[in-house]
């Protein structure tokens, strides 16, 4: 059996990846901050699918947490074949309304942790000549609005650049860019979602199925829904200044409040 490591595994997109990969017969390394939830998740997946599920408690907003996961990814005695960098969060409020400490914490999780964990995983994978990495970004990466989108834009650019550099190593890297997904994400950030139209919501399990299909096809970027593909296509035709104004207005109207 191959082994997949998933950060932020206990909820939302991370939990959907865990369910799908366990059902497909992969052993798992489940990473999150809540040990109790991790153990419950590991037991459920083991009992339902007969796979081995390892629990690794780590806070990726800290150097210690990143080091813990990086060490596991680099362990040659129990190799990880697929890394899902899913851990992330949002801050409520516009730029300058959010504290600098919270902004830096976001960059730590969304950028530094992704860089260091991807590097640890692909360094080990290159020696074996195979492996895969999915870095979860967002369609927010393609519109100029807020530090969340800026951090996810970094994830997309980094992942696609690394994919080109490692193209001949047997390693596949892909940035996954979902839209609104029904998860705990907005609730944890204290964001209301009643103003978001129903058509904009995606199902996490369907999203994961589409993402894994795109990874298997060797794509370096996955926008796993026709609705958001169309929206992102439109953004390419709109001048950046106008796009920024539209993004700001629609964000205030439809985005989490």
N, C-alpha and C positions, 0 to 999 in steps of 0.2 A: 504494500500500500504506500502511496505517496502521502506527504504531510503538508498541510497548509497552516500558516500562522495568520491569524486575523486580529487586528487591533480594533478596539471598540466593539467587541464581539457580542456584547450582552443585549444590544437593542438595535432596532432600525435596520439599516443596510447591512451592518456587520452581522447581526443575528440571522438575516436572510442568507448571507453568504455561508454562515456556519451550517444552517439547515440544508442548503443545497449541496454543499461539498460533503457533508456527512452522508447524505442520501446517496451520493455518487461513490461512496466508499473511501473517502480520504480520511486519514487520521488528522486530528486538529490540535493546534496550540491556540488556546483562547486567551486573549489579553484584554484586560480592562482594570479599572481601579477597585471594583467592588468584588471582594473575594467570595462572599456569600452567593451573589448572583452568578459568578463564574462557576462555582461548584455545582449549583443547581442546573445550569446550562450543560455542563460537561456530563453530569449524570443522565440527564434527559436524552442527550444525543447518543451517548454510549448505549443506553438501554434500548433506544428506538432503532438504531442503525448498526450496532455491534462494532463501532469504531472506537479507537482510543482517543480520548480527549484530555489533553494536558492543560492545567490551569496555571496561568502566569499573571500574577498581580503586579501591575506597573502603572504609574502615573507619567504619561508622556510629556507633561508640562515640566518635568524635572529631569536633570541630568542623570540621576540615579535610575529613574524609570526607563529612560532611553537606553542607558548602558545595559540594563537587565535584559531588555528585548534584543538588543544588538548582539549580546553575547550568545543568546539562544539561537539566533539566526546563523551565527558563525560557527556553531558547534558541529564539527565534522562527524561526531559519533552518532548523531541523530539529525540528519539533514532535513532542512525545510525546502520543499520543492515549489511552493507557491506562497507568496506574501501578499496579503490584502491590507494595505495601509488605509484603514477606514476611520480611525479615531479623529474626532474633530468636534467643534462646537461653534456657536454663533454668539456675538455680543449684541445686546439690545441697545439701540441708540445710534445716532449718526456720529461721524467723525467729530472729535473733540467733546462729545457727550460721554464717551467711554473712557475710562481711566487708562493711563499709559500702562499700568501693570497688567490690565486685562488685554490690551492690544499686544503687548509683548508675549503674554502667555499664549495667545492665539498663534502668533508667528512661531513660537516654540513647537507647538503641536502640529501645525499645518505645514511648516517649512523645514525647521531643523530636524524634527523627528523623522519626517518623510525622507529627507536627505540621508540621514545617518542610518536609518533602517534599510532603505533601499541599497545603500552602499554595502552594508554588512551582508545582506542577502545575496546580492549579485556577485560580490567577491567570492563567496562560497560556491554559488551556482556556476560561475565561470570555470572553476576547477573541474566541475563534474560535466560541463558542457550542456547543461539544460536547466530550465527553471522558468518561473514567471512571476511578475510583479504587477499588481493592480493598485494604482494610487487613486483614491477617491477624491475627485475635485468637485466641480459644480458648473452648471451653465452660467452661474454668476461670474465665472472666469472671463466671459466674453463681453461683459458690459462694464463700463467705467462707473462703478458705484460702490464705495465703501472699502474698508480694509479686508473684509471677509472675501469679497470678490478678488481683490488684489492678491491675497494669499493663495487663492485657488488658481489664479492665473499663473503664479509661480509654479504650482504643482504641474500644470499642463505643460508649460514650457520646459521645465526640468525633465519631466518624464519622456516627452517626445525627443528631446536632445539626447538623453541617456539611451533611449531605444536605438537611435541612429548609431551612437558610438559602440553599442554592444550588438549590432545587427548580425555579426558573423560568429557569435559565441554560443548560439543555441538558447539564449535567454530572450523571452518576450516581455516587454514592458508596455503598459497601457494606462492612460489617464481616463478615468470614468467620470463623466459629467452628467449627473442626473439633475432634474428640476426639483419641484416640490415633491417630497415623499412623505407618506404618513408614518411618522416615527415619533420618538420622544424629543427630537432635536429642538423643535420650537418651544415645547413646554419647559424644557430644562433652561432655555434662555429667557423664559418669561415673556415669550412673544405670543400674541394672539394670532389666530389664523382664520377667524370667521369671515374675513374680508377677501380671502383667496378663492377665486372661482373653482367650482368642482372639477372642471375639465383640466385644470393645471396639476391635479394630484396624480402621482404615480404609485403603483403597487410595488413594494420592495421585492417580493419574490419574482415577479415578472421582470423587474429591472435587472436583478442578478442573473437570471437566465439569459437575457439578452447580452449582458456584459460578458459572461463566460463564453458565449458564442462568438462575440467580437474578438476576444482574446485568442480563441482557438483559430480564428481566421487571420491572425497576425496583425490586427489593427492596433495602432498606437493611440487612438482616440476613440472613445465610445460615448455617443449621445443616444442612450437606449430607448428612444421613443420618437415616433414620427412627428408628433406635435412639436416637441422641442427641437428636432432637426429642422423643421420648417421655420421656427422662430429664430434659430441661430443663423439660418440661411439669410433671412431678412436683415439681420444685424450687419452682415457683411456689405450690404448695399447702402447702408445709411452712414453719412459722414460722422466722424467721431464726436464732433461737438454737438451735433443734433442728437446722436445716440445717447450722450451723457445727459442731455436735458430730458429726453424721453424716459430714460432709465430712472432718473430721479423722481419724475412725476408718477410713473407707474409703480415705482417702489413704494412711494408714500400711499398710493391708492390700494395696491394689491399685496404689497409685501407685508411681512410680520410687523405688528405694531407693539 
